[in-house]
Every structure is written in C-alpha cells, then in structure tokens.
Amino acid sequence: VRVTVTGRGSGEPLGGAWVMLRPAEDPGAQIFGELPADLAPARRQNVQGRTDREGVVELTSFSGRTCEVEVSAREYARRLVEGVQLPARGVTEIAVELGRGGTVEVNVQGSAGEPLAGREVRTRRQAASDGGSSLFSARWEREDSDSTGLARFAHLSPGVHEFRLESSRAGASSFVAFVDSESASDVWVQANVVAGETVSIVLREEPRGALSGVVTEEGLPLVGALV
C-alpha cells in the first residue's frame, strides 16, 4: 500500500506524517469501556510508518481485506480513511489530504465562576450510538488548564467532539478509571468543530465534600471494616 499525504489547499507533500494501516474489523475480543489513544495501537494488528520528503510511505498490505488508514501530522488535523478494499495482489495507491482542522477553547471554572488552573481536560470524538466506545474507536487527547483556566485544543478534525474534566478516583488504576468512565458523575460537553474556526465552551468543577468518622462495634473501634 502506497500512501501519499499532502496539505489540503496547498497540495504540498507532508514529510514526516505518521500513517497507520489496520483491518477495519475489530479482533475477536471486544473491550467495553474506553482507553486512551496511546494504548489502542498496541492492542490491534496494524502496520505503520512515516512519510518521506515527498509525502509518501509504503506499508505492507493486508491482502484481500477491508482496512482503514489513519494519518496525522504536526499542525494538521488527524484523518481516518475508512472502507479501503485491498486486492489480493498488486500495489494500492491512496492519496490523503490533511487540513488544519479547528480549535476548541475550554474555560475551566469553579462553581462560582472563578478560573481553575492545573485541571486536566480530556476530549474524544463523539461516542458511538450505543453510548460507549470500544477499545479501538476511542481517540483521546488531553490538556491542562493554564493560570487563566484555559485549556486549548488545536487542530481537531471537523465534527462533534466531547470534553470533560478528569478527576482522580481513590484506589482506582488508570485502566479501571477508563473502563468505568460512563458513571453518573462523568459529564461530557459537546462542541461542533469547524475547520478554520475556534469554539469556546465552559466546564465547571462541582464542589466536593469529605466524610470522616469512626466505625465501631459495640462501642469499640472496628479494624478492617470496608467503607
């Protein structure tokens, strides 16, 4: 498979673009829940490479299978080309144009509207129609809010993206946090990304309290109680 990557509008070849080719169908085991993008490639059969100065990369084909091609480059929006039918023999030429994408500015605020710095914001493409995403369909990005409470996501692909504040969960590993990401406490805010435009949204951090006390049995402290 020979993939040629160029910039939309200019037509200039994009050297150093990252290209991944993978079968369109998921492998046998399906994971329900979500994982960040940097974990997904390791869990799925794929071939990948970077384009040369001419914007070209050659990848080993999955002969006779329907595949998808994912392409990304610095300062360009990521693009996924689906439904690529590969023949049993020969070279398949695929041309991919990358645009600059759009920008979403997330204003992180407290319950009183004050800006909050150092808060982690995550974004993903709109979830699947069943309300969740598989291990391989989720595409995550993250940014921390600055001193003004602003987290800026640039070069997002056009379409609906979802944003939320991440919160630490005591005793939970990162894997558990992602798999259990559809709980009632998780609020996703949608933004429609348009190429060449900037959209602003607000995420508010709700105040949280703490509960403390002593567990007793017949008036004596109870050691090892599960709370």
Salt bridges, closest charged atoms under 4 A:
GLU25 OE2 - ARG65 NH2 2.53
ASP26 OD1 - ARG44 NH2 3.65
GLU34 OE2 - ARG124 NH1 1.87
GLU58 OE2 - ARG2 NE 2.84
GLU68 OE2 - ARG22 NE 2.70
GLU68 OE2 - ARG44 NH1 3.41
GLU70 OE1 - ARG22 NH1 2.85
GLU70 OE2 - ARG78 NH1 3.30
GLU70 OE2 - ARG139 NH2 2.53
GLU75 OE1 - ARG100 NH1 3.85
GLU93 OE2 - ARG2 NH1 2.26
GLU97 OE1 - ARG8 NE 3.97
GLU105 OE2 - ARG152 NE 3.55
GLU120 OE2 - ARG122 NE 3.15
GLU120 OE2 - ARG142 NE 3.13
ASP144 OD1 - ARG142 NH2 2.66
GLU162 OE1 - ARG124 NE 2.71
GLU166 OE2 - ARG164 NE 2.43
ASP180 OD2 - ARG169 NH1 3.60
GLU182 OE2 - ARG124 NH1 3.43
ASP186 OD2 - ARG164 NH1 3.83
ASP186 OD2 - ARG169 NH2 2.93
GLU205 OE2 - ARG119 NE 2.91
